[in-house]
Amino acid sequence: MTPAEVAGGRLLLCPTPIGNLGDVTLRVLQALREADLIACEDTRHTRVLLERHEIRARLASLHEHNERSRARELAERIGAGATVALVSDAGTPLVSDPGFALVQECLAAGLPVEVLPGASAVITALVASGLPAERWCFAGFLPRKRGELERLLGQAEQTLVAFESPRRLAATLATLAALDPGRPVAVCRELTKLHEEVRRGGAAELAEHFAAAPARGEIVLVVGAPAGSGGIALQDALVALRELVDAGARARPAASALAKLTGLGANELYRGLTQPGPGRGGNPSGQ
């Protein structure tokens, strides 16, 4: 056991709610109450959570502009026996938020680092998307340069989760639609908040929607794998939809149910079903 462990110093990584203040865990609240110091991205933002739960604590800022210098200072305090809780403005620390430098300092010094489970916009969006979650990757904030964005979207061979600005969402979806118009996508907006919305569909369908109705709030974008990489191709989904309709299902409800399972757009599936093809009429039964 190291001297630091004998002294009892440790770093606690504490997830905080991504929107709804009630989503903090009891264990995190206990850690925040017992910590000698809470390092936070924005002290004003963190105080809202602390006041909600009647927690009095000493706060220190740790953000992208002071992370390097503050990390050394906090590691020294932990080495001297202090318990420091690290929080970001929302979600789990280090996930596109400050804190990596502090964790590195503590690990290099042999100081205990404990991660508490809790809220994460990444996991919440992935599960809500309805897209495959067996294999997926997180890209952080999507690149702004079109070439880099095209490479990222084109190379993804599994479900991709990323943060995106509402101002750039429509353009990002248009870029994806140009690469693969039927690519399954879920736009998760304002998760856990009053105006939460999860809109699922094909890339072209969602690009058209958000070009006409610009998004607001915080966005997590979930993109399914392209056809041939474990994703479900539009034509395969249409075959399944036709079989359901032939078996007596109503076309629109069946398209909606299949869209939730595949990540494809319900309207896109219905249009594909109603378009006349070889040996088919253009008016499916059970509309």
Backbone torsions as a table, in degrees:
resi	resn	phi	psi	omega
1	MET	NA	133.9	-177.7
2	THR	-79.1	161.6	176.3
3	PRO	-57.4	-35.6	-179.2
4	ALA	-64.6	-39.6	-179.7
5	GLU	-68.6	-35.6	176.6
6	VAL	-63.5	-40.7	-178.7
7	ALA	-70.2	-21.1	176.2
8	GLY	92.8	4.6	178.7
9	GLY	-70.9	145.2	178.2
10	ARG	-163.2	159.7	175.5
11	LEU	-108.6	129.2	178.0
12	LEU	-113.6	121.1	176.1
13	LEU	-92.6	115.5	-169.8
14	CYS	-116.8	110.5	175.9
15	PRO	-66.8	143.4	177.3
16	THR	-121.4	162.0	-175.9
17	PRO	-56.7	146.3	177.8
18	ILE	-91.1	-0.4	178.7
19	GLY	-176.4	-58.1	-179.4
20	ASN	-85.1	118.0	-175.9
21	LEU	-64.6	-16.4	178.8
22	GLY	-77.3	-4.7	-175.5
23	ASP	-89.5	13.5	176.4
24	VAL	-84.5	144.7	-177.5
25	THR	-84.0	158.2	177.3
26	LEU	-62.0	-36.0	-179.1
27	ARG	-66.9	-39.8	177.3
28	VAL	-64.3	-43.3	179.0
29	LEU	-60.2	-41.5	178.0
30	GLN	-63.2	-42.2	179.9
31	ALA	-63.1	-40.8	-179.7
32	LEU	-67.5	-34.2	178.6
33	ARG	-69.7	-36.1	-173.4
34	GLU	-90.8	-12.7	-177.6
35	ALA	-67.1	144.1	174.7
36	ASP	-73.1	-27.8	-178.0
37	LEU	-153.9	140.5	175.3
38	ILE	-111.6	119.7	175.8
39	ALA	-92.6	125.3	-173.9
40	CYS	-138.0	154.2	-178.3
41	GLU	-64.5	-44.1	179.6
42	ASP	-139.6	110.9	-175.7
43	THR	-59.9	-35.6	-179.9
44	ARG	-65.9	-40.3	179.9
45	HIS	-66.5	-44.1	-178.4
46	THR	-66.8	-33.6	-179.9
47	ARG	-61.0	-30.4	178.3
48	VAL	-61.1	-45.4	178.0
49	LEU	-65.7	-44.2	-177.5
50	LEU	-64.4	-42.2	179.5
51	GLU	-65.9	-35.6	178.1
52	ARG	-58.8	-35.9	-176.5
53	HIS	-108.4	16.6	174.0
54	GLU	54.4	49.2	178.5
55	ILE	-107.6	125.5	174.7
56	ARG	-102.3	127.9	-175.9
57	ALA	-155.3	156.6	172.2
58	ARG	-82.9	133.2	-177.8
59	LEU	-116.7	147.9	173.1
60	ALA	-137.9	138.6	-178.8
61	SER	-79.8	141.7	173.0
62	LEU	-143.4	103.2	-176.7
63	HIS	-133.8	-178.1	-172.4
64	GLU	-62.2	-22.1	-176.1
65	HIS	-89.0	-21.9	-178.8
66	ASN	-124.0	11.7	-170.5
67	GLU	-60.0	-43.4	-175.9
68	ARG	-62.3	-51.1	-177.5
69	SER	-70.3	-39.7	-178.5
70	ARG	-69.5	-31.0	179.7
71	ALA	-62.2	-43.6	179.0
72	ARG	-63.8	-42.3	-179.4
73	GLU	-63.0	-44.7	-178.8
74	LEU	-69.4	-36.8	177.6
75	ALA	-63.0	-37.3	176.9
76	GLU	-63.7	-40.5	178.1
77	ARG	-63.8	-42.1	179.2
78	ILE	-65.0	-41.5	177.4
79	GLY	-61.0	-26.7	179.0
80	ALA	-87.0	0.5	175.1
81	GLY	114.4	1.0	-177.5
82	ALA	-81.3	148.7	170.5
83	THR	-99.3	119.0	-178.9
84	VAL	-113.8	126.4	174.9
85	ALA	-99.8	132.3	179.1
86	LEU	-109.1	127.7	175.5
87	VAL	-130.7	154.9	169.8
88	SER	-108.3	-179.0	-179.3
89	ASP	-63.6	-33.0	-179.4
90	ALA	-159.9	140.4	176.1
91	GLY	83.6	-158.8	-175.6
92	THR	-90.4	128.2	179.2
93	PRO	-54.1	149.7	178.6
94	LEU	82.2	-18.8	179.8
95	VAL	-83.2	90.7	-173.4
96	SER	58.3	28.4	177.4
97	ASP	-137.5	163.1	-179.7
98	PRO	-63.2	161.1	174.7
99	GLY	133.5	-18.1	-176.9
100	PHE	-61.2	-42.0	-179.3
101	ALA	-62.7	-37.9	179.7
102	LEU	-67.2	-43.7	178.3
103	VAL	-61.2	-42.0	178.1
104	GLN	-60.9	-44.2	179.9
105	GLU	-60.4	-43.9	-178.3
106	CYS	-67.0	-44.1	-179.4
107	LEU	-65.1	-39.5	179.5
108	ALA	-64.5	-31.0	-179.5
109	ALA	-90.8	2.5	-179.9
110	GLY	73.1	25.3	-179.2
111	LEU	-90.0	143.6	-178.8
112	PRO	-65.5	134.9	176.0
113	VAL	-124.6	122.4	-177.8
114	GLU	-120.8	130.3	-179.6
115	VAL	-107.4	122.3	177.4
116	LEU	-93.0	139.3	178.5
117	PRO	-75.0	157.7	179.2
118	GLY	170.8	-156.7	-171.6
119	ALA	-63.6	143.2	175.5
120	SER	-152.0	122.0	178.2
121	ALA	-64.5	-31.1	-179.1
122	VAL	-63.0	-52.6	-178.3
123	ILE	-67.9	-40.5	179.9
124	THR	-59.7	-45.7	-179.7
125	ALA	-67.4	-41.7	-179.8
126	LEU	-58.5	-47.1	-179.0
127	VAL	-68.2	-39.9	-178.3
128	ALA	-70.9	-22.7	-175.0
129	SER	-65.6	-28.7	-174.0
130	GLY	78.2	6.9	179.4
131	LEU	-94.1	160.2	-176.7
132	PRO	-55.6	133.2	-177.4
133	ALA	-116.3	7.8	179.5
134	GLU	-69.0	-39.9	177.2
135	ARG	-133.4	123.3	-178.7
136	TRP	-155.0	165.4	178.0
137	CYS	-138.3	154.3	-179.9
138	PHE	-111.7	127.4	-175.4
139	ALA	-104.5	4.7	-176.8
140	GLY	67.5	-140.6	175.4
141	PHE	-83.1	133.7	-177.9
142	LEU	-64.6	145.6	178.4
143	PRO	-64.0	147.9	-178.2
144	ARG	-84.3	-30.2	-178.6
145	LYS	-72.9	132.6	-174.7
146	ARG	-58.7	-42.5	-178.7
147	GLY	-61.4	-44.3	179.2
148	GLU	-66.6	-38.1	178.9
149	LEU	-65.0	-44.0	179.2
150	GLU	-61.6	-40.3	179.5
151	ARG	-64.6	-42.8	-179.2
152	LEU	-63.7	-48.5	-178.2
153	LEU	-68.3	-35.1	-178.5
154	GLY	-74.3	-28.4	-175.9
155	GLN	-90.1	-16.8	-176.8
156	ALA	-61.9	123.4	180.0
157	GLU	-113.8	13.4	177.2
158	GLN	-150.4	175.2	-179.4
159	THR	-58.2	131.3	-177.4
160	LEU	-113.4	130.1	177.6
161	VAL	-116.8	134.0	-177.1
162	ALA	-153.3	156.2	172.0
163	PHE	-90.1	144.4	177.9
164	GLU	-143.5	146.8	176.5
165	SER	-74.6	139.4	177.1
166	PRO	-60.7	-26.2	179.8
167	ARG	-71.1	-27.4	-177.5
168	ARG	-103.8	-3.3	-173.1
169	LEU	-58.4	-49.6	-176.8
170	ALA	-60.7	-41.3	179.7
171	ALA	-67.3	-38.3	178.0
172	THR	-64.0	-43.3	178.7
173	LEU	-65.6	-36.3	177.6
174	ALA	-65.1	-39.4	176.8
175	THR	-62.7	-43.5	178.7
176	LEU	-65.9	-40.1	179.9
177	ALA	-63.8	-34.2	178.0
178	ALA	-67.2	-31.0	178.5
179	LEU	-80.3	-40.4	-174.3
180	ASP	-159.3	91.1	-173.7
181	PRO	-61.3	-27.1	-178.8
182	GLY	-94.1	4.4	-177.4
183	ARG	-57.9	126.8	-178.9
184	PRO	-70.3	135.1	-175.7
185	VAL	-139.6	148.4	169.2
186	ALA	-128.8	127.0	175.0
187	VAL	-102.2	112.9	-177.1
188	CYS	-105.2	116.5	-171.8
189	ARG	-120.8	134.1	175.0
190	GLU	54.0	48.1	-177.2
191	LEU	-58.0	135.2	179.8
192	THR	70.0	0.6	-179.0
193	LYS	-97.4	177.0	-175.8
194	LEU	-58.0	-40.2	-175.8
195	HIS	-104.0	35.2	178.8
196	GLU	-56.6	138.8	177.9
197	GLU	-146.2	134.1	171.9
198	VAL	-124.0	111.0	-179.1
199	ARG	-110.2	123.3	-176.1
200	ARG	-113.2	147.3	177.5
201	GLY	168.5	-174.0	175.2
202	GLY	-76.6	159.3	-176.9
203	ALA	-58.9	-43.8	-178.5
204	ALA	-65.5	-42.4	179.9
205	GLU	-61.8	-45.6	-178.6
206	LEU	-73.5	-32.5	176.0
207	ALA	-61.6	-42.5	179.0
208	GLU	-65.5	-41.6	-178.4
209	HIS	-63.9	-49.3	-174.4
210	PHE	-79.0	-15.2	171.4
211	ALA	-70.8	-35.0	-180.0
212	ALA	-85.4	-29.3	-178.0
213	ALA	-131.3	83.9	-176.7
214	PRO	-54.3	141.0	-177.8
215	ALA	-78.5	156.7	173.3
216	ARG	-129.3	157.8	175.6
217	GLY	87.0	-166.9	-176.7
218	GLU	-86.6	134.5	-172.7
219	ILE	-119.3	132.8	165.9
220	VAL	-118.0	125.3	-177.8
221	LEU	-103.8	129.2	177.7
222	VAL	-119.3	122.5	-175.2
223	VAL	-117.7	125.6	179.2
224	GLY	-74.2	164.7	178.3
225	ALA	-67.7	147.9	177.8
226	PRO	-68.7	161.4	178.0
227	ALA	-58.0	137.1	-178.2
228	GLY	92.6	-5.4	179.3
229	SER	-120.7	28.9	-180.0
230	GLY	101.4	-8.7	177.4
231	GLY	-83.1	174.3	-178.8
232	ILE	-104.3	120.2	-178.1
233	ALA	-73.2	152.6	-179.8
234	LEU	-59.5	-44.7	-177.4
235	GLN	-62.6	-37.9	177.4
236	ASP	-64.9	-40.1	178.7
237	ALA	-66.1	-37.0	178.5
238	LEU	-66.6	-36.7	176.3
239	VAL	-60.7	-45.8	179.2
240	ALA	-63.8	-39.6	179.9
241	LEU	-64.3	-42.9	179.1
242	ARG	-63.1	-37.0	178.0
243	GLU	-65.2	-39.1	177.7
244	LEU	-64.2	-44.1	179.8
245	VAL	-65.7	-41.5	178.6
246	ASP	-62.2	-27.6	-179.8
247	ALA	-84.5	-1.7	176.1
248	GLY	113.8	-1.0	179.9
249	ALA	-73.4	150.0	174.9
250	ARG	-76.3	139.7	-169.8
251	ALA	-62.4	-51.3	-175.5
252	ARG	-65.8	-48.6	177.1
253	PRO	-60.5	-37.3	179.3
254	ALA	-65.8	-40.6	177.8
255	ALA	-63.5	-40.2	179.8
256	SER	-64.9	-43.7	179.5
257	ALA	-65.1	-41.1	-179.3
258	LEU	-68.7	-33.9	177.9
259	ALA	-62.0	-39.8	179.8
260	LYS	-65.9	-32.2	-178.7
261	LEU	-79.9	-32.4	-173.0
262	THR	-102.6	-21.0	-173.9
263	GLY	85.9	-3.6	175.5
264	LEU	-77.2	165.2	-178.0
265	GLY	-80.8	136.1	179.2
266	ALA	-61.6	-43.5	179.5
267	ASN	-65.5	-37.9	179.4
268	GLU	-63.5	-42.2	178.1
269	LEU	-65.5	-43.0	-178.2
270	TYR	-65.9	-41.3	178.7
271	ARG	-63.3	-40.8	178.8
272	GLY	-63.8	-32.1	179.1
273	LEU	-73.1	-37.4	-174.0
274	THR	-86.5	-14.6	177.7
275	GLN	-69.8	128.5	-179.4
276	PRO	-60.8	138.1	175.9
277	GLY	-130.8	179.5	-179.6
278	PRO	-57.1	120.6	175.7
279	GLY	76.1	13.3	-177.1
280	ARG	-126.4	147.7	172.1
281	GLY	-87.3	172.1	-177.6
282	GLY	-103.5	16.8	-176.9
283	ASN	-133.0	87.0	-176.7
284	PRO	-66.5	150.2	179.9
285	SER	-75.7	159.6	174.3
286	GLY	75.4	28.4	178.6
287	GLN	-67.9	NA	NA
